[in-house]
Amino acid sequence: MAARVIADRLTKRYGSKTSVSELSFELDERCVLGFIGPNGAGKTTTMRMLCGIMPPSSGTVLINGISMAEHPVEARSQIGYLPENAPLYNNMRVRAFLEYCGVMRGVYGKNLKLALGKVMESCALQEVAGEEIEALSKGYRRRVCLAQSIIHLPSVLVMDEPTDGLDPNQKQDIRKLIREMRESCSIIVSTHILEEVDAVCDKVLTIHSGKKVFEGSVAGFRAVSGVSLEASFAQLTTGSKGEE
């Protein structure tokens, strides 16, 4: 399989502090990568560098072979990004907001109509298409956030805590959608929920203090993870770095 994402020695420094250090990994086609680490590990910083929101201090990012540093507009067009607290225009109605996001992503006319219909169906938003976003439940608001991230049919999707704060049924719906989307795009899922790793991920990348401590299969991660992420971080930072 061809690599959709190649991160090579990504590093981010803030003055004397290093948030991410020499981080390298690849994401293949039709693969869901679980991106795991404790609070402050550098996960969000890494995802922002991958998406071109934040430039690295050093290192490179290639999206489908396109350099994020040299061709940022073209590279970013390949990516969908779902931040943990995605901003929404609360006074807009769902359909109008998604149309706006589509246009901002360069989708127009017939293509916009087709894309809108597809994401409304995929994210089960038909029933609330005419409602104002501020009137929606948290579950539906999260669906709207997800819909805006995929309306331009990206080949790479980066998701930061996609099921955080949702009830069990809503979590199952989002996980089902992730499994379906992996057939058409490669996905990075940042999560702190072990159940989510088992449910949707093909591979796991774990970082601690900005450094990679594990990269390998879900089974390999589970072999050292025990019953909690806290236990896995303690084990990984003192033991094997997994399947390099």
Phi and psi restraints in degrees (value plus and minus 20) as a CYANA .aco file:
   2 ALA   PHI     -97.7   -57.7
   2 ALA   PSI     126.9   166.9
   3 ALA   PHI    -101.2   -61.2
   3 ALA   PSI     103.6   143.6
   4 ARG   PHI     -97.1   -57.1
   4 ARG   PSI     -57.4   -17.4
   5 VAL   PHI    -148.9  -108.9
   5 VAL   PSI     111.8   151.8
   6 ILE   PHI    -146.9  -106.9
   6 ILE   PSI      97.7   137.7
   7 ALA   PHI    -128.2   -88.2
   7 ALA   PSI     104.4   144.4
   8 ASP   PHI    -142.3  -102.3
   8 ASP   PSI      88.7   128.7
   9 ARG   PHI      33.6    73.6
   9 ARG   PSI      24.5    64.5
  10 LEU   PHI     -84.8   -44.8
  10 LEU   PSI     111.6   151.6
  11 THR   PHI    -159.0  -119.0
  11 THR   PSI     116.5   156.5
  12 LYS   PHI    -151.5  -111.5
  12 LYS   PSI     103.5   143.5
  13 ARG   PHI    -136.8   -96.8
  13 ARG   PSI     122.9   162.9
  14 TYR   PHI    -141.0  -101.0
  14 TYR   PSI      74.6   114.6
  15 GLY   PHI      43.9    83.9
  15 GLY   PSI    -142.8  -102.8
  16 SER   PHI    -106.9   -66.9
  16 SER   PSI     -26.8    13.2
  17 LYS   PHI    -113.7   -73.7
  17 LYS   PSI     113.8   153.8
  18 THR   PHI    -125.4   -85.4
  18 THR   PSI      95.0   135.0
  19 SER   PHI    -104.6   -64.6
  19 SER   PSI     -58.8   -18.8
  20 VAL   PHI    -153.8  -113.8
  20 VAL   PSI     113.9   153.9
  21 SER   PHI    -148.1  -108.1
  21 SER   PSI      94.1   134.1
  22 GLU   PHI      30.9    70.9
  22 GLU   PSI      26.1    66.1
  23 LEU   PHI    -108.7   -68.7
  23 LEU   PSI     102.9   142.9
  24 SER   PHI    -148.9  -108.9
  24 SER   PSI     117.2   157.2
  25 PHE   PHI    -186.7  -146.7
  25 PHE   PSI     147.5   187.5
  26 GLU   PHI    -149.5  -109.5
  26 GLU   PSI     128.8   168.8
  27 LEU   PHI    -141.4  -101.4
  27 LEU   PSI      99.4   139.4
  28 ASP   PHI    -105.1   -65.1
  28 ASP   PSI     149.9   189.9
  29 GLU   PHI     -80.6   -40.6
  29 GLU   PSI     125.4   165.4
  30 ARG   PHI      30.6    70.6
  30 ARG   PSI      22.2    62.2
  31 CYS   PHI    -144.8  -104.8
  31 CYS   PSI     119.7   159.7
  32 VAL   PHI    -128.8   -88.8
  32 VAL   PSI      97.2   137.2
  33 LEU   PHI    -122.5   -82.5
  33 LEU   PSI     101.1   141.1
  34 GLY   PHI    -102.4   -62.4
  34 GLY   PSI     100.8   140.8
  35 PHE   PHI    -127.3   -87.3
  35 PHE   PSI      91.9   131.9
  36 ILE   PHI    -147.1  -107.1
  36 ILE   PSI     123.2   163.2
  37 GLY   PHI     159.3   199.3
  37 GLY   PSI     136.9   176.9
  38 PRO   PHI     -89.4   -49.4
  38 PRO   PSI     148.8   188.8
  39 ASN   PHI     -76.7   -36.7
  39 ASN   PSI     114.2   154.2
  40 GLY   PHI      64.0   104.0
  40 GLY   PSI     -12.7    27.3
  41 ALA   PHI     -95.3   -55.3
  41 ALA   PSI     -40.3    -0.3
  42 GLY   PHI      89.5   129.5
  42 GLY   PSI      -7.2    32.8
  43 LYS   PHI     -84.3   -44.3
  43 LYS   PSI     -71.8   -31.8
  44 THR   PHI     -84.2   -44.2
  44 THR   PSI     -60.2   -20.2
  45 THR   PHI     -79.9   -39.9
  45 THR   PSI     -63.6   -23.6
  46 THR   PHI     -81.8   -41.8
  46 THR   PSI     -66.2   -26.2
  47 MET   PHI     -83.4   -43.4
  47 MET   PSI     -56.6   -16.6
  48 ARG   PHI     -87.4   -47.4
  48 ARG   PSI     -55.8   -15.8
  49 MET   PHI     -88.0   -48.0
  49 MET   PSI     -60.8   -20.8
  50 LEU   PHI     -81.8   -41.8
  50 LEU   PSI     -56.6   -16.6
  51 CYS   PHI    -108.6   -68.6
  51 CYS   PSI     -20.0    20.0
  52 GLY   PHI      58.6    98.6
  52 GLY   PSI      -7.3    32.7
  53 ILE   PHI     -99.6   -59.6
  53 ILE   PSI     -51.4   -11.4
  54 MET   PHI    -153.0  -113.0
  54 MET   PSI     106.7   146.7
  55 PRO   PHI     -95.8   -55.8
  55 PRO   PSI     121.9   161.9
  56 PRO   PHI     -93.5   -53.5
  56 PRO   PSI     135.8   175.8
  57 SER   PHI     -90.1   -50.1
  57 SER   PSI     -54.1   -14.1
  58 SER   PHI    -179.0  -139.0
  58 SER   PSI     146.8   186.8
  59 GLY   PHI      77.5   117.5
  59 GLY   PSI     151.1   191.1
  60 THR   PHI    -153.0  -113.0
  60 THR   PSI     134.5   174.5
  61 VAL   PHI    -147.4  -107.4
  61 VAL   PSI     108.0   148.0
  62 LEU   PHI    -136.5   -96.5
  62 LEU   PSI     107.9   147.9
  63 ILE   PHI    -132.6   -92.6
  63 ILE   PSI      90.7   130.7
  64 ASN   PHI      32.5    72.5
  64 ASN   PSI      19.6    59.6
  65 GLY   PHI      62.1   102.1
  65 GLY   PSI     -20.5    19.5
  66 ILE   PHI    -118.0   -78.0
  66 ILE   PSI     108.1   148.1
  67 SER   PHI     -93.0   -53.0
  67 SER   PSI     105.7   145.7
  68 MET   PHI     -86.0   -46.0
  68 MET   PSI     -53.6   -13.6
  69 ALA   PHI     -94.3   -54.3
  69 ALA   PSI     -59.7   -19.7
  70 GLU   PHI    -107.5   -67.5
  70 GLU   PSI     -52.0   -12.0
  71 HIS   PHI    -154.4  -114.4
  71 HIS   PSI      46.0    86.0
  72 PRO   PHI     -82.5   -42.5
  72 PRO   PSI     -58.9   -18.9
  73 VAL   PHI     -86.1   -46.1
  73 VAL   PSI     -66.0   -26.0
  74 GLU   PHI     -86.0   -46.0
  74 GLU   PSI     -61.0   -21.0
  75 ALA   PHI     -85.7   -45.7
  75 ALA   PSI     -64.1   -24.1
  76 ARG   PHI     -86.3   -46.3
  76 ARG   PSI     -47.4    -7.4
  77 SER   PHI     -86.2   -46.2
  77 SER   PSI     -37.5     2.5
  78 GLN   PHI    -106.4   -66.4
  78 GLN   PSI     -27.6    12.4
  79 ILE   PHI    -134.1   -94.1
  79 ILE   PSI     121.5   161.5
  80 GLY   PHI    -131.3   -91.3
  80 GLY   PSI     117.2   157.2
  81 TYR   PHI    -148.1  -108.1
  81 TYR   PSI     104.5   144.5
  82 LEU   PHI    -133.0   -93.0
  82 LEU   PSI      74.4   114.4
  83 PRO   PHI     -90.4   -50.4
  83 PRO   PSI     143.5   183.5
  84 GLU   PHI     -81.1   -41.1
  84 GLU   PSI     -62.7   -22.7
  85 ASN   PHI    -139.6   -99.6
  85 ASN   PSI      51.0    91.0
  86 ALA   PHI     -84.7   -44.7
  86 ALA   PSI     111.4   151.4
  87 PRO   PHI     -91.2   -51.2
  87 PRO   PSI     121.6   161.6
  88 LEU   PHI    -151.4  -111.4
  88 LEU   PSI     129.4   169.4
  89 TYR   PHI    -108.6   -68.6
  89 TYR   PSI      76.6   116.6
  90 ASN   PHI     -83.1   -43.1
  90 ASN   PSI     -45.5    -5.5
  91 ASN   PHI    -106.8   -66.8
  91 ASN   PSI     -22.1    17.9
  92 MET   PHI    -110.2   -70.2
  92 MET   PSI     132.3   172.3
  93 ARG   PHI    -103.1   -63.1
  93 ARG   PSI     136.2   176.2
  94 VAL   PHI     -75.7   -35.7
  94 VAL   PSI     -72.0   -32.0
  95 ARG   PHI     -82.1   -42.1
  95 ARG   PSI     -63.6   -23.6
  96 ALA   PHI     -83.8   -43.8
  96 ALA   PSI     -59.3   -19.3
  97 PHE   PHI     -83.8   -43.8
  97 PHE   PSI     -63.9   -23.9
  98 LEU   PHI     -89.6   -49.6
  98 LEU   PSI     -55.1   -15.1
  99 GLU   PHI     -81.8   -41.8
  99 GLU   PSI     -64.2   -24.2
 100 TYR   PHI     -79.0   -39.0
 100 TYR   PSI     -65.1   -25.1
 101 CYS   PHI     -83.5   -43.5
 101 CYS   PSI     -58.1   -18.1
 102 GLY   PHI     -83.1   -43.1
 102 GLY   PSI     -65.3   -25.3
 103 VAL   PHI     -82.8   -42.8
 103 VAL   PSI     -62.2   -22.2
 104 MET   PHI     -81.8   -41.8
 104 MET   PSI     -46.2    -6.2
 105 ARG   PHI    -111.3   -71.3
 105 ARG   PSI     -16.4    23.6
 106 GLY   PHI      66.0   106.0
 106 GLY   PSI       1.4    41.4
 107 VAL   PHI    -124.5   -84.5
 107 VAL   PSI     105.9   145.9
 108 TYR   PHI    -154.6  -114.6
 108 TYR   PSI     145.0   185.0
 109 GLY   PHI      33.7    73.7
 109 GLY   PSI    -151.8  -111.8
 110 LYS   PHI     -80.9   -40.9
 110 LYS   PSI     -59.3   -19.3
 111 ASN   PHI     -83.4   -43.4
 111 ASN   PSI     -57.1   -17.1
 112 LEU   PHI     -86.8   -46.8
 112 LEU   PSI     -61.6   -21.6
 113 LYS   PHI     -82.5   -42.5
 113 LYS   PSI     -62.8   -22.8
 114 LEU   PHI     -86.9   -46.9
 114 LEU   PSI     -63.3   -23.3
 115 ALA   PHI     -84.5   -44.5
 115 ALA   PSI     -60.6   -20.6
 116 LEU   PHI     -82.5   -42.5
 116 LEU   PSI     -65.6   -25.6
 117 GLY   PHI     -81.2   -41.2
 117 GLY   PSI     -58.8   -18.8
 118 LYS   PHI     -87.4   -47.4
 118 LYS   PSI     -66.6   -26.6
 119 VAL   PHI     -92.9   -52.9
 119 VAL   PSI     -51.8   -11.8
 120 MET   PHI     -82.9   -42.9
 120 MET   PSI     -59.1   -19.1
 121 GLU   PHI     -92.8   -52.8
 121 GLU   PSI     -66.0   -26.0
 122 SER   PHI     -80.8   -40.8
 122 SER   PSI     -58.1   -18.1
 123 CYS   PHI    -117.8   -77.8
 123 CYS   PSI     -11.9    28.1
 124 ALA   PHI      33.8    73.8
 124 ALA   PSI      35.6    75.6
 125 LEU   PHI    -131.5   -91.5
 125 LEU   PSI     -16.2    23.8
 126 GLN   PHI     -77.6   -37.6
 126 GLN   PSI     -59.0   -19.0
 127 GLU   PHI     -90.3   -50.3
 127 GLU   PSI     -39.7     0.3
 128 VAL   PHI    -136.6   -96.6
 128 VAL   PSI      -3.2    36.8
 129 ALA   PHI     -76.3   -36.3
 129 ALA   PSI     -55.3   -15.3
 130 GLY   PHI    -116.1   -76.1
 130 GLY   PSI     -16.1    23.9
 131 GLU   PHI    -109.8   -69.8
 131 GLU   PSI     131.4   171.4
 132 GLU   PHI     -92.6   -52.6
 132 GLU   PSI     122.5   162.5
 133 ILE   PHI     -81.2   -41.2
 133 ILE   PSI     -56.3   -16.3
 134 GLU   PHI     -85.6   -45.6
 134 GLU   PSI     -37.7     2.3
 135 ALA   PHI    -109.4   -69.4
 135 ALA   PSI     -24.2    15.8
 136 LEU   PHI    -102.7   -62.7
 136 LEU   PSI     134.9   174.9
 137 SER   PHI     -89.6   -49.6
 137 SER   PSI     146.8   186.8
 138 LYS   PHI     -81.9   -41.9
 138 LYS   PSI     -57.0   -17.0
 139 GLY   PHI     -82.1   -42.1
 139 GLY   PSI     -64.7   -24.7
 140 TYR   PHI     -90.3   -50.3
 140 TYR   PSI     -55.7   -15.7
 141 ARG   PHI     -82.6   -42.6
 141 ARG   PSI     -58.0   -18.0
 142 ARG   PHI     -86.5   -46.5
 142 ARG   PSI     -55.3   -15.3
 143 ARG   PHI     -85.3   -45.3
 143 ARG   PSI     -59.6   -19.6
 144 VAL   PHI     -83.5   -43.5
 144 VAL   PSI     -62.4   -22.4
 145 CYS   PHI     -79.5   -39.5
 145 CYS   PSI     -62.3   -22.3
 146 LEU   PHI     -86.0   -46.0
 146 LEU   PSI     -61.6   -21.6
 147 ALA   PHI     -80.7   -40.7
 147 ALA   PSI     -60.6   -20.6
 148 GLN   PHI     -86.4   -46.4
 148 GLN   PSI     -46.4    -6.4
 149 SER   PHI     -99.2   -59.2
 149 SER   PSI     -36.3     3.7
 150 ILE   PHI    -140.0  -100.0
 150 ILE   PSI     -14.1    25.9
 151 ILE   PHI     -86.2   -46.2
 151 ILE   PSI     -43.9    -3.9
 152 HIS   PHI    -115.1   -75.1
 152 HIS   PSI      -6.7    33.3
 153 LEU   PHI      34.4    74.4
 153 LEU   PSI      41.2    81.2
 154 PRO   PHI     -90.0   -50.0
 154 PRO   PSI     135.2   175.2
 155 SER   PHI    -111.7   -71.7
 155 SER   PSI     -32.1     7.9
 156 VAL   PHI    -152.2  -112.2
 156 VAL   PSI     110.2   150.2
 157 LEU   PHI    -143.6  -103.6
 157 LEU   PSI     105.8   145.8
 158 VAL   PHI    -133.3   -93.3
 158 VAL   PSI     100.8   140.8
 159 MET   PHI    -144.0  -104.0
 159 MET   PSI     104.2   144.2
 160 ASP   PHI    -122.4   -82.4
 160 ASP   PSI      89.5   129.5
 161 GLU   PHI      29.1    69.1
 161 GLU   PSI      42.0    82.0
 162 PRO   PHI     -85.3   -45.3
 162 PRO   PSI     -42.9    -2.9
 163 THR   PHI    -132.5   -92.5
 163 THR   PSI      -8.4    31.6
 164 ASP   PHI     -81.6   -41.6
 164 ASP   PSI     107.7   147.7
 165 GLY   PHI      62.1   102.1
 165 GLY   PSI     -18.5    21.5
 166 LEU   PHI    -109.7   -69.7
 166 LEU   PSI     136.2   176.2
 167 ASP   PHI     -98.2   -58.2
 167 ASP   PSI     148.0   188.0
 168 PRO   PHI     -74.6   -34.6
 168 PRO   PSI     -60.7   -20.7
 169 ASN   PHI     -87.6   -47.6
 169 ASN   PSI     -60.8   -20.8
 170 GLN   PHI     -85.3   -45.3
 170 GLN   PSI     -58.5   -18.5
 171 LYS   PHI     -81.8   -41.8
 171 LYS   PSI     -63.6   -23.6
 172 GLN   PHI     -81.9   -41.9
 172 GLN   PSI     -59.5   -19.5
 173 ASP   PHI     -84.0   -44.0
 173 ASP   PSI     -64.1   -24.1
 174 ILE   PHI     -86.7   -46.7
 174 ILE   PSI     -60.2   -20.2
 175 ARG   PHI     -85.5   -45.5
 175 ARG   PSI     -57.8   -17.8
 176 LYS   PHI     -82.6   -42.6
 176 LYS   PSI     -61.3   -21.3
 177 LEU   PHI     -85.2   -45.2
 177 LEU   PSI     -59.6   -19.6
 178 ILE   PHI     -81.0   -41.0
 178 ILE   PSI     -64.1   -24.1
 179 ARG   PHI     -82.6   -42.6
 179 ARG   PSI     -55.7   -15.7
 180 GLU   PHI     -91.5   -51.5
 180 GLU   PSI     -59.8   -19.8
 181 MET   PHI     -90.2   -50.2
 181 MET   PSI     -43.5    -3.5
 182 ARG   PHI     -83.8   -43.8
 182 ARG   PSI     -35.8     4.2
 183 GLU   PHI     -93.2   -53.2
 183 GLU   PSI     -41.1    -1.1
 184 SER   PHI    -140.0  -100.0
 184 SER   PSI     -28.4    11.6
 185 CYS   PHI    -172.7  -132.7
 185 CYS   PSI     144.6   184.6
 186 SER   PHI    -118.0   -78.0
 186 SER   PSI     122.8   162.8
 187 ILE   PHI    -151.6  -111.6
 187 ILE   PSI     115.6   155.6
 188 ILE   PHI    -130.5   -90.5
 188 ILE   PSI     103.7   143.7
 189 VAL   PHI    -137.6   -97.6
 189 VAL   PSI      91.9   131.9
 190 SER   PHI    -104.1   -64.1
 190 SER   PSI     106.9   146.9
 191 THR   PHI    -173.2  -133.2
 191 THR   PSI     136.5   176.5
 192 HIS   PHI    -135.9   -95.9
 192 HIS   PSI      -7.4    32.6
 193 ILE   PHI    -127.9   -87.9
 193 ILE   PSI      94.6   134.6
 194 LEU   PHI     -81.0   -41.0
 194 LEU   PSI     -56.3   -16.3
 195 GLU   PHI     -78.8   -38.8
 195 GLU   PSI     -55.5   -15.5
 196 GLU   PHI     -89.1   -49.1
 196 GLU   PSI     -57.4   -17.4
 197 VAL   PHI     -79.0   -39.0
 197 VAL   PSI     -67.9   -27.9
 198 ASP   PHI     -84.5   -44.5
 198 ASP   PSI     -55.9   -15.9
 199 ALA   PHI     -95.6   -55.6
 199 ALA   PSI     -55.6   -15.6
 200 VAL   PHI    -149.0  -109.0
 200 VAL   PSI     -35.4     4.6
 201 CYS   PHI    -113.6   -73.6
 201 CYS   PSI     127.8   167.8
 202 ASP   PHI    -119.8   -79.8
 202 ASP   PSI     -53.0   -13.0
 203 LYS   PHI    -156.6  -116.6
 203 LYS   PSI     145.1   185.1
 204 VAL   PHI    -151.5  -111.5
 204 VAL   PSI     116.1   156.1
 205 LEU   PHI    -143.8  -103.8
 205 LEU   PSI     102.5   142.5
 206 THR   PHI    -137.9   -97.9
 206 THR   PSI     113.1   153.1
 207 ILE   PHI    -143.5  -103.5
 207 ILE   PSI     133.7   173.7
 208 HIS   PHI    -165.1  -125.1
 208 HIS   PSI     106.5   146.5
 209 SER   PHI      33.6    73.6
 209 SER   PSI      18.4    58.4
 210 GLY   PHI      60.5   100.5
 210 GLY   PSI     -17.3    22.7
 211 LYS   PHI    -139.9   -99.9
 211 LYS   PSI     126.2   166.2
 212 LYS   PHI     -90.6   -50.6
 212 LYS   PSI     109.2   149.2
 213 VAL   PHI    -137.9   -97.9
 213 VAL   PSI     -33.1     6.9
 214 PHE   PHI    -177.6  -137.6
 214 PHE   PSI     119.5   159.5
 215 GLU   PHI    -167.6  -127.6
 215 GLU   PSI     100.7   140.7
 216 GLY   PHI     153.9   193.9
 216 GLY   PSI    -179.2  -139.2
 217 SER   PHI     -95.3   -55.3
 217 SER   PSI     142.5   182.5
 218 VAL   PHI     -82.3   -42.3
 218 VAL   PSI     -60.6   -20.6
 219 ALA   PHI     -81.9   -41.9
 219 ALA   PSI     -61.7   -21.7
 220 GLY   PHI     -83.7   -43.7
 220 GLY   PSI     -60.0   -20.0
 221 PHE   PHI     -86.4   -46.4
 221 PHE   PSI     -62.2   -22.2
 222 ARG   PHI     -83.6   -43.6
 222 ARG   PSI     -49.6    -9.6
 223 ALA   PHI     -84.0   -44.0
 223 ALA   PSI     -45.5    -5.5
 224 VAL   PHI    -132.1   -92.1
 224 VAL   PSI     -25.0    15.0
 225 SER   PHI    -104.8   -64.8
 225 SER   PSI     -45.1    -5.1
 226 GLY   PHI      44.3    84.3
 226 GLY   PSI    -155.6  -115.6
 227 VAL   PHI    -126.1   -86.1
 227 VAL   PSI     -24.7    15.3
 228 SER   PHI    -164.3  -124.3
 228 SER   PSI     133.4   173.4
 229 LEU   PHI     -88.0   -48.0
 229 LEU   PSI     -52.7   -12.7
 230 GLU   PHI     -80.4   -40.4
 230 GLU   PSI     -61.7   -21.7
 231 ALA   PHI     -86.3   -46.3
 231 ALA   PSI     -58.3   -18.3
 232 SER   PHI     -87.4   -47.4
 232 SER   PSI     -59.4   -19.4
 233 PHE   PHI     -82.9   -42.9
 233 PHE   PSI     -61.9   -21.9
 234 ALA   PHI     -83.4   -43.4
 234 ALA   PSI     -60.8   -20.8
 235 GLN   PHI     -89.5   -49.5
 235 GLN   PSI     -64.6   -24.6
 236 LEU   PHI     -88.6   -48.6
 236 LEU   PSI     -55.8   -15.8
 237 THR   PHI     -95.1   -55.1
 237 THR   PSI     -30.6     9.4
 238 THR   PHI    -136.1   -96.1
 238 THR   PSI     -27.5    12.5
 239 GLY   PHI    -143.8  -103.8
 239 GLY   PSI    -159.3  -119.3
 240 SER   PHI     -89.8   -49.8
 240 SER   PSI     132.0   172.0
 241 LYS   PHI    -116.4   -76.4
 241 LYS   PSI      -6.3    33.7
 242 GLY   PHI      62.6   102.6
 242 GLY   PSI    -176.1  -136.1
 243 GLU   PHI    -110.5   -70.5
 243 GLU   PSI      71.1   111.1
